[in-house]
C-alpha cells in the first residue's frame, strides 16, 4: 500500500535552497513528502531601487501560487524563510487560498542587520563541533564565511552604489568571481539589511494566521515561542536536538523527523 504524498513549498534560509538535505528529513515519515524549493533572487536584485521586503513577499507569493495553482497549499520555512513563509501565508489567507499547514524550522527573531547577542559563543561552538568531527574542509568554509560576513558588515551601505553599477552592466565584482561563499554572504547581508526592520515591524500588531502551524525549534530559539504563538494561534511547538547550524546533521535528523511527525499528529487531532 503506497503512502499518501504531501508537497511542501519550501522557503530556505538566507544561505539558499541547497543548504540542507530535505530528502533525509522526509525519509521514514508516515507521509511521503516532496518539496518545491523557491530560491531567493540574489544580490543583483537586492541592490535595485524598487526592491523592498514587500516586493519580495509579493514575488514569493506569486511564485507559490504558480507552483500550486489550485487546492490546499503547504508551506515550510527555515530560519529567515519562516518569516517570509508567515507573510506569504497571510497573503494567501487574504486571497482565500487554503493553507493546509505552515511549518517553521528554527526561525528566530531578527531586529537589525547587526550580530545578534551571543553570536561569538555560537560561532565558537559550531567551529569546535566541526573540529571534533574532523571536518576540516567544512571548518575552512565556515571560517571564510564568517570572515566575509565581518568584512561586509564593516562595509555597510557603502557597497550598494558600486554593486548597483555592476548589476546594471551584467558584471560580477572581482571579489565574487569564482568565490561562491563570498557571493552567498553578500546576498545574505544585503537581504537581511533590507528585511530586518520589516521583520521587527511584523510583531508590532501581528496579524493572526489561522492555518495549522508547526514550529520546530532548537533550545536556543525557545525565547521566541511567545512571538510565534501570537502570529499563529493554532501552533504546535516542538523542541528539536542540535543547534541552528546542525539541525540536519546525521545525529539530529531523526529527532527533527520525529518532532515534525508528532506536531503534525497534534494539529490533525
C-alpha positions in Angstrom: 0.0 0.0 0.0 1.5 3.3 -1.1 1.8 6.2 1.4 0.0 9.5 0.9 2.1 12.2 -0.7 2.3 15.8 0.6 4.1 18.5 -1.3 5.5 21.5 0.7 6.6 24.7 -0.9 9.9 25.3 0.8 11.4 28.7 1.6 15.0 28.2 2.6 17.3 30.1 5.0 19.4 33.0 3.8 22.1 30.7 2.5 19.8 29.4 -0.2 17.9 26.2 -1.1 20.8 23.8 -1.4 22.0 24.1 2.2 20.2 21.1 3.6 19.2 17.6 2.6 15.4 17.7 2.6 15.3 14.1 1.3 16.9 12.9 4.6 14.4 14.9 6.5 11.5 13.3 4.7 12.8 9.7 4.8 10.9 7.4 7.2 7.8 9.6 7.8 4.3 8.2 7.6 3.5 10.5 4.7 5.7 10.8 1.6 7.0 14.4 1.5 8.0 16.3 -1.6 9.5 19.7 -1.7 9.2 22.6 -4.2 12.0 25.0 -3.2 11.7 28.7 -4.1 15.1 30.3 -4.1 15.6 34.0 -3.5 16.7 36.4 -6.2 20.3 37.2 -5.1 22.4 40.3 -4.6 21.7 41.7 -8.1 18.0 42.1 -7.3 18.6 43.4 -3.8 20.5 46.5 -4.9 17.8 47.6 -7.3 15.9 50.7 -6.4 12.5 49.0 -6.4 13.5 46.2 -4.1 11.9 46.0 -0.7 10.6 43.4 1.8 7.1 44.0 0.5 8.1 43.4 -3.2 9.9 40.2 -2.2 6.8 38.9 -0.4 4.7 39.7 -3.4 7.1 37.9 -5.7 7.3 34.9 -3.4 3.5 34.7 -3.1 3.2 34.9 -6.8 5.7 32.0 -7.2 3.8 29.9 -4.6 0.6 30.3 -6.4 2.4 29.4 -9.7 3.7 26.2 -8.1 0.3 25.4 -6.5 -2.4 26.9 -8.8 -5.3 25.1 -7.1 -6.0 23.2 -3.9 -4.5 23.4 -0.5 -1.0 24.8 0.0 1.6 23.5 2.4 4.4 25.9 3.3 7.7 25.3 5.1 10.2 28.0 6.0 13.7 27.6 7.6 15.3 30.4 9.6 14.6 33.6 7.8 12.3 31.6 5.4 10.0 31.2 8.4 9.3 34.9 8.5 8.8 35.0 4.7 6.5 32.0 4.9 4.4 33.7 7.6 4.0 36.8 5.4 3.2 34.7 2.3 0.7 32.7 4.2 -1.1 35.9 5.3 -1.2 37.0 1.7 -2.7 33.6 0.7 -5.2 33.9 3.6 -6.3 37.3 2.2 -6.7 35.6 -1.3 -8.9 33.0 0.3 -6.4 30.2 -0.6 -6.3 27.4 1.9 -3.0 27.0 3.7 -3.3 23.4 4.9 -0.2 23.6 7.1 2.6 26.0 7.8 5.9 24.5 9.2 8.5 26.8 10.7 12.0 25.5 11.4 14.2 27.3 13.9 13.2 30.8 12.8 14.5 33.3 15.4 13.6 36.9 15.6 15.7 39.5 13.7 15.6 43.1 14.7 18.5 44.5 12.8 21.4 43.6 10.5 23.8 43.7 13.4 25.1 40.5 15.0 22.6 39.0 17.5 23.5 38.6 21.1 25.7 35.6 21.8 27.0 35.2 18.3 30.6 34.7 19.3 29.7 31.8 21.7 27.6 30.2 19.0 30.2 30.5 16.3 32.9 29.0 18.6 30.6 26.1 19.4 30.0 25.5 15.7 33.7 25.6 14.9 34.6 23.3 17.8 31.9 20.9 16.6 33.5 20.7 13.1 36.9 20.2 14.7 35.6 17.4 16.9 34.1 15.7 13.8 37.4 16.2 11.9 35.5 18.0 9.1 38.4 20.4 8.3 37.1 21.3 4.8 33.8 22.4 6.3 35.7 24.3 9.0 37.7 26.2 6.4 34.5 27.1 4.6 32.9 28.1 7.9 35.8 30.4 8.8 35.8 32.0 5.3 32.1 32.6 5.6 32.5 34.3 8.9 35.4 36.4 7.6 33.4 37.6 4.6 30.4 38.3 6.9 32.5 40.5 9.1 34.0 42.5 6.2 30.6 43.0 4.6 29.2 44.3 7.9 32.1 46.8 8.1 31.3 48.0 4.6 27.7 48.6 5.5 25.7 50.6 2.9 28.8 51.8 1.0 28.7 48.8 -1.3 25.2 49.5 -2.7 26.2 52.1 -5.2 29.1 50.2 -6.8 27.1 46.9 -6.7 24.2 48.6 -8.5 26.5 49.6 -11.3 27.9 46.1 -11.6 24.4 44.6 -11.7 23.2 47.1 -14.3 26.2 46.1 -16.6 25.7 42.4 -16.0 29.1 42.1 -14.4 30.5 40.4 -11.3 32.6 42.4 -8.8 36.2 40.9 -8.8 35.7 39.7 -5.2 32.8 37.5 -6.3 34.5 35.8 -9.3 34.9 32.2 -8.5 34.0 32.6 -4.8 30.6 31.2 -4.1 31.0 31.8 -0.4 31.6 35.5 -0.9 28.6 35.8 -3.2 26.4 33.9 -0.8 27.4 36.1 2.1 27.0 39.3 0.1 23.5 38.2 -0.9 22.6 37.3 2.6 23.9 40.6 4.1 22.0 42.7 1.5 18.8 40.7 2.1 19.0 40.9 5.9 19.8 44.6 5.8 16.6 45.2 3.8 14.2 42.9 5.6 15.4 43.1 9.3 13.3 46.3 10.0 10.3 44.8 8.2 10.6 41.6 10.4 10.6 43.7 13.5 7.5 45.6 12.3 5.6 42.3 11.8 5.1 42.0 15.5 4.0 45.5 16.5 0.5 44.5 15.6 0.7 40.8 14.5 -2.0 39.5 12.2 -3.1 36.1 13.2 -2.6 33.3 10.7 -5.4 30.8 11.1 -3.6 27.9 9.4 -2.4 24.9 11.4 1.2 25.7 12.2 4.2 23.6 13.3 7.2 25.2 15.0 10.3 23.0 15.2 13.0 24.9 17.1 16.2 24.4 19.0 16.6 25.2 22.6 18.4 28.4 21.6 15.3 29.7 19.9 12.9 28.9 22.8 12.8 32.6 23.8 10.8 33.4 20.6 7.9 31.0 21.2 5.6 33.7 22.5 6.0 35.7 19.3 5.2 32.8 17.1 2.1 32.0 19.3 0.8 35.5 18.7 1.4 35.2 15.0 0.0 31.7 14.7 -2.6 30.8 17.4 -3.1 27.3 16.1 0.5 26.2 16.6 2.2 23.1 17.9 5.7 23.7 19.2 8.3 21.0 19.4 11.9 21.3 20.6 14.5 19.6 18.3 18.0 18.5 19.0 21.1 20.3 17.9 21.9 23.9 17.2 20.8 26.1 14.3 23.6 25.0 12.0 23.4 21.3 13.0 19.7 20.6 12.7 20.2 18.5 9.6 23.3 16.7 10.8 23.0 12.8 10.9 22.9 12.8 14.7 20.0 15.2 14.8 17.9 14.4 11.7 15.9 11.6 13.3 14.9 13.9 16.2 13.8 16.5 13.7 11.7 14.0 11.8 10.1 12.7 15.0 9.3 16.2 16.2 7.7 17.0 12.8 5.6 13.9 12.9 4.4 14.4 16.5 3.5 18.1 15.8 1.6 17.1 12.6 -0.4 14.5 14.5 -1.2 17.1 17.2 -2.6 19.6 14.8 -4.5 16.9 12.9 -6.2 15.6 16.1 
